[in-house]
Amino acid sequence: MNRRKFLTILGSAGVVSALGTAKVAKASATHTFPYYDNSYGVLHDTSRCIGCRSCEEACNKINNLPKPDRPFDDLSVMDKKRRTSAYQWTVVNKYEVGGKEVFRKTQCFHCNDPACASACFAKCFSKQPDGSVAYDGSQCVGCRYCMIACPFYVPGFEYDEAFDPLVQKCTFCETTRLQKGLLPACVEACPVDALTFGRRGDLIKLARKRIADNPGKYVDYIYGEHDAGGTAWMVLAPAPNAEAAIPTANPIDAGHTFEKIGLDTHLGNRPMGEYTYGALGTVPMIIAFWPLLFGGAYAMTKRREAMHKAETESVIKTAKEDVATAMDAAVRTIEQNQGQQAADEARKAMVEALKAREASKAEEHGAHGEGK
Amino acid sequence: MENHSIVIPTKDKMLNLGEFSLKRPGNMITAVILVVGFVLTVIRFTQGIGSITNLDDNAPWGMWIGFDLLCGVCLAAGGYFTTVACYVMGMKHFHSAVRPAITTAFLGYAFVVFALLYDLGHPLRLPYMFFFPGTTSVLFEVGLCVATYLTVLFIEFSVAPMEWLSQKFPFLIKWRKIVVRCTIILTIFGVCLSTLHQSSLGSLYLIAPGKLHPLWYSPFLPMFFFVSSMAAGASMVIFEGMWAHKGVHHYMDATHLREADEVVFSFSKAAAFILISYFMLKFIDMLVQANLPYLCTGYGAWWLVEMLGFVLLPALLYAKGSRDRNVSLCRLASCNAVLGIVLNRFNVSMIAFNYNIPAAERYVPSIWEVCISIFVVTLIVTVYRFIVYHMPVLYEHPNFKDAH
């Protein structure tokens, strides 16, 4: 049992037992090393991409997405940075690296351990063994937490749809093409081989080979190999200038280049979901200890009240006894000095006075006690 | 202590709706807001979320989450804060503050769920989270805890309507007894659930370290949210008390009026301590995460405004107010603190979120989103008024005296 699995189980133990489902552990049961080595992925070599938008067109067609306002051969749309949306599952953007134009296609990265799947509270997203991250809209509540969670700003939402608005993103053409043995539409449409489809492990080897075979051409970094826990779609970036040969390639340069083509290099190599596991792990602790803590505080309060009450009672008792002794002494003195009759009268008067005093006290206390 | 007669509904006259038909500016404004809100509701549910919001793919959560959910839950923290102080810690002199606090907490949570329905793409599928539990999701924890806590609050609150209705339906007297007997269990259950979901509202943002500005992002976000919710709870009791004294003073009994000031001072003192410790937590976290250089940026200035003007300042005002036994100063501090909580939640959910996206593409709530939020608040106030006019919240019901 690895750490993630342990925390997942720990984090959900309370709820699971409450709901009587044992499905939880399954989500993380596919974790084996090497991580998704044999599942499919795509390597995007941005040094080859010419920004023709053929991939966008192919994606639009295969997925029956609405026709865009401007045709796909209108390359001026790239003057503005675009992101994926519910109606554009892939977009190509233009960047400038070292004075040269570089194009990068973006789409769902199909993370090994997707943030959206970790964030979804209705289990709409699932990482498939073939490498794709599938979304099942039939149980989507439309909370859009997946969009908050996605570090690549990928999922889009159909805000203009009134009755069945769903989250939409690239499917890796899983059901439409992959399962029929066909390449994803965008990969097939690419005229310059900027997109290479294959097993993830092979793609990493291929990328390494390209970097090694072409000294100075690439930044020595495969974006997506480890970023955000690793992704199925990975990116190679051209080196900013020819002099930057591989041996000297330092990670900071690599970071700068990838940042220039719009990729976040500060995601770290842990799946995004792991950032929440610590917090989720405290849930059973709180469920276990809080009742104890507050129950203990309550018990202490109760005991304090009881002790206070007993103390007050004993003080009152002592006071009453004192009064009785004093009264007896006084009556005995009167009896000795003035005779039996006077003593009886004095006792009667004293008892009545005490009774009246107690009654008035009780009334006062009662008025105060009403508030409780 | 003044002598006034509280209108207590009787068996023959259960309703006391006269207050709503009085021609007062408050009632007029309420009516206008409710009509506008109703129209917007119709538009929202027939034309889609996009028709009245500025939400987009980069900003999937806006005003309705930032205000209605985050602030709504946080500002309803008065419920657990007061019940724990009174029942668990044995501060019996807060007793008259418990029912108003539970009432507002219950309404707060109920309307958080109500407002959430506007924001969800498929509001009717909300229960799906129980059928397809995504247990790795923080949102699942939030949902489960809020649902459970809303139930707990409903049971805690149910004593008031049962006392009101028991004149017509005497069987409720038995039920009421059962609930009253469970008070301490419900209180402890409530504080567990509150701890969990108040903190996990902060945990929601843990998954997006790249999107939230480093001055606000911290692995300790859940703790910040929880600690600030305690301050919010104490502040809201004072804040709501202030408005209640303005609007529904004639429904408060002698006990409530006698204890009200002491509640203000005690809660101010507590809030001062909590806010100071919250300030220290945030400050140390900022230093430990090496965020000091960010303080020289625009966001840094904004962070300082929040920390100094809306955390430290109310803490000091509270401290001075409770020391000098100055009710108006404490109330001023409560306004400041409540604003601070709202500011903090806005910062985390909207202002410092997506800080790296170009300013032109940033989300600004549309006027209609704000209107819906105002509509929800107005609904809460209206239902609160209905409850106060009918049920023993600010006074003790003569039939159930000394029953606590």
Interface residues (C-beta under 8 A of the other chain):
Chain A: T8 G11 S12 V15 V16 L19 T21 K23 V24 A27 R83 T84 S85 A86 A115 A117 S118 A119 C120 F121 A122 K123 C124 Q139 C140 V141 G142 C143 R144 Y145 M147 I148 A149 P151 Y153 P155 G156 F157 E158 Y159 D160 E161 A162 D164 P165 L166 D264 H266 L267 G268 M272 G273 Y275 T276 G278 A279 L280 T282 V283 I286 I287 W290 P291 F294 G295 A297 Y298 T301 K302 R304 E305 G369 E370 G371 K372
Chain B: F45 T46 Q47 G48 I49 G50 S51 T53 L55 D56 D57 N58 P60 W61 V84 Y87 V88 M89 G90 K92 H95 S96 D119 L120 G121 H122 P123 R125 L126 Y128 M129 F130 F131 F132 P133 G134 T135 T136 S137 V138 L139 F140 E141 G143 L144 I184 T187 I188 F189 V191 C192 T195 L196 S199 S200 S203 L204 Y205 L206 I207 A208 P209 G210 K211 P219 P222 T255 R258 E259 E396 K401 D402 H404
